[in-house]
Amino acid sequence: MTLGDTDPLALAHDLLRTRVSDNRHDRSEDPDRPETVQAMQIALHVPKADPPRRTYLLAAAARAVVAVCLDERVSTDPSWRGGLEGWYDHLIRKVARRARNKAWADVQAVPGVTVDVAGAQARAFVPSAVVDTPPVVRKLQIQGTELPQDEPGAIDPQVPTILIDRSLHMSTGKAAAQVGHASMLLAARRDLEWVRGWAARGFVLNVREVDHSVFEEHAGRSGVVTVRDAGFTEVAPDALTVLAFAD
């Protein structure tokens, strides 16, 4: 498929499916070559006066990430597609940052997708080399995203689910990066028609943080997508952090 293909979702999905696997060892980066150190930046809207619920914010982040990967601009905008290709071909890093007030408004002009889940908002940006992160995004704080865990209730069995291992005690920012990885891997694993239906619903999904015993039970189910972290921050290398599945 080429830019300008008549089915933008098919092109974006094909690119994701063929370039991305759940084995991080399939990709690499070279610190001596800055262009190989790629990342998708994620802005989490965390206003001081009325912060969102953690679960909703994580769901917004997961949906925003997969929406960037499958956006129709993959087929019409060479810079959008090029950003994804460079990222897919190296370690798939994500960096979550806190935004509020004017800073949140400013980053809406940077190419990406904003998702709102029950008032919780996250924006995922087109990936780039870390050294090329847009200045308005780079100045956002990586610290300060922390929100307390909450209990949002029963999941909707009709939509995909992402589970987080609560025993790892990941920060909100770290968890946002992990669920974002899970959502894109789930799309990569599924066929185009399934993804088309999911996209039509705005990539709606459940996110839940569960006890380790529950997490382990689901890790063995058929067709589950697993995310193992590179271990740069917070957790040990190859730690199993999140799962994604859909019935």
N, C-alpha and C positions, 0 to 999 in steps of 0.2 A: 504494500500500500504506500501511497505517496501523499504529500501535502495537497490539499484540495480534494481528497477522496470524497465521494458523495455520501459516505456514511462516517461522519466524524467520530462517533462512539466506537465503531468497529476499528478504526485506525488507532485510536487512543488505547483501546483494550488490547489490540494486537501488540502494540509497543510495550505495554506493561507486562503482558503475558510472556512475551519472548525474551525480555531483558531482565526480569526480576524473578528470583527464587527465594525460598525461605532459608537458604544456607548462606550466611554472611561470608563464609570462606570462599564463595565463588567470586568475590569482588575484593579489591584492594585499593590502597591509596599510597602515595609516596610523599612524605613530609617535605622532601627536597623539591617537589614539584607542586607548588600551591594550587595549580589548576585542578589537581586530582583530589583535593580535599573539598568535597562537595557537601552541601547541606540544604535541607528544606527548613526554612524558618517558619515558626508558628507563633502568632501573636494571640495571647489569651487576654480577653477584656476582663480585668479585675478591678472595678471601681472601688474606692475606699469606703464610700458611704453605704453601698448596697451590693456587696459581692455576690456572685452567683453561687448556686449549689455546685459542689465539686463534680458530682456525677453528670449533671447536665453539661458542664463545661468540657468534660472529657468526651462526651458524646459529640459535642459540637466540633471538637478538634479532630476526632476520628472521621467524621463526615467531611470536614473541610479538606483533609489530606487526600482522601480518595476522589473527591470532587475535582481537585487540581489535576490529578493523574488522568482523569477521564473527561476533562473539559473539552468542548468542541474546538477550542482554540489550538489544541494539539494539531489539528489538521489545517489550520489557516494561518497560524502565527509561527514562523520559524524560530523565534526566540523562545516561545513557550515550549515547543517540542524540543529544541536544543537544550534547554534547561533540564528537562526531564531526562533526556538521553545521557547527558553528562553525569547526572546524579545516579541513574540506574546502573551505569557502568562502573561505579566506584562504591565505596562503603556508603550505605544509605543512611546518612546521619540526619537527625532532626534536632532542632534547637528551639525550645519553647521559651517565650519571653512574655513579660507582663506589659500590658498597655492600658492606659486610662486617659481620660480627658482629651486634650488636644493631640497627644501622641497617638491615641487610638484613631482619631479622625484622620490624622496625617497618613497613616499606613494604608488607608483604604485606597489610596492612589497607586500603591505598588501592586503590580500584577499578581493576582491570587484570587481566592474565593473565601468569602465570609459566610459562616453558617450560624444560625441562631437556634438554640434548643431551649425552649421555655425561658427565654430572656438571657440565657448564657450564650456568649458570643466568642467565636474563635475565627481567626483568619489564617489560612495556610497560603504561603507564597510560592511562586515558581522557584524551584531550586537554582542554586548558583554555587560557584566556588565560594568558600567562606570569605576569602579576601575581597570578593566582589559583592558582599551583602550590602544592599542599599543603605545609605547613611541613616535614614529615618527609622529603619528596622534595627540597624546595629546599635543605636543608642538606647533601645529598649532594655530594661533590666531583665537579666536572666533570673535573678533572685526575686522573691516577693510574690510568687504565684501561689503560695501555699494556702490551701483551703481544707477545712476539716472533712473527714469522711462522713457520708450521710447514708441513709437507708431509704432509697427511692421507691421501694415496694416491688410488687411482682413484675416480671418481665413480660413483654409482648411476644408470644411464641411465633407470631407470624412474620417477624423480622429477624435479621441476623443479630447475634449476641457476641459481645466481647467480654471475656472474664479476665480480671486482674488478680494476681496472687497477692492478697492483702498482707501476707506474712513478710513480704519484701519491704514494706513501709516506704514505698516510693513517694517522692514529692509529687505535687500536682503537675508540675512541668515535666518531670520524668515520665509520669504515667501518660500524659498527653502525647508525648513522642511515641510511646510504646503502642497505645491504642491506634494511633495514626498508621503505624507500620502494619498492624493487624488488619485494618480495613483495606489497605491497598493489596496486601497479600491475599485476602479473601477474594477480592475482585479478580486478581491474577489467576486464581485457582478455578474460578467458575467460568462456564461457557458464556458466549456473548448474549444469548437470549435471556439468561438469568440476570446478567449484569444490566441489560437493557431495562428489565422490569424494576430492578433496584434503583437505577438512575432515575426512572420516572417518578419514584417516590422520594427523591432527594437523598438517597442513600441512608434512609432512616435505619437506626439500629439501637440495640440496648447496650449499655455499659454497666457492669457490676463488679464491685470489689468483693471477693469472697475468701473465706477461710482456706488455708492450704489444703485441707482434706477434700473440700468440695472441688477445688481447682484440680487436684490430682485425678479425681474421678472423671472429670470432663476431658482431661488430657488424653485419655485412652479411647475416646469415642471415635468412630469412623469419620473420616473427612475433616477432622479438626485442623485448623491452621495454627501453628505454633510460632511464637516469636522468642528468639534467644538474643540476649543483649551482647553487644561487643565489650561491655565492661569498662567503658571510659569513665562513667560516673555512677555512683550510688550502689550498683549491684556488681556481683562478680562476673567475669567473662563467661559467656555461654549460659548465664542464668535464664531459666525459662520464666518469662515475665507475664505474658498474656496469651490467651487463646481466643480464637474466633471460629464460629461455626454457624451454620444455617440449616434448618430442616427442609 
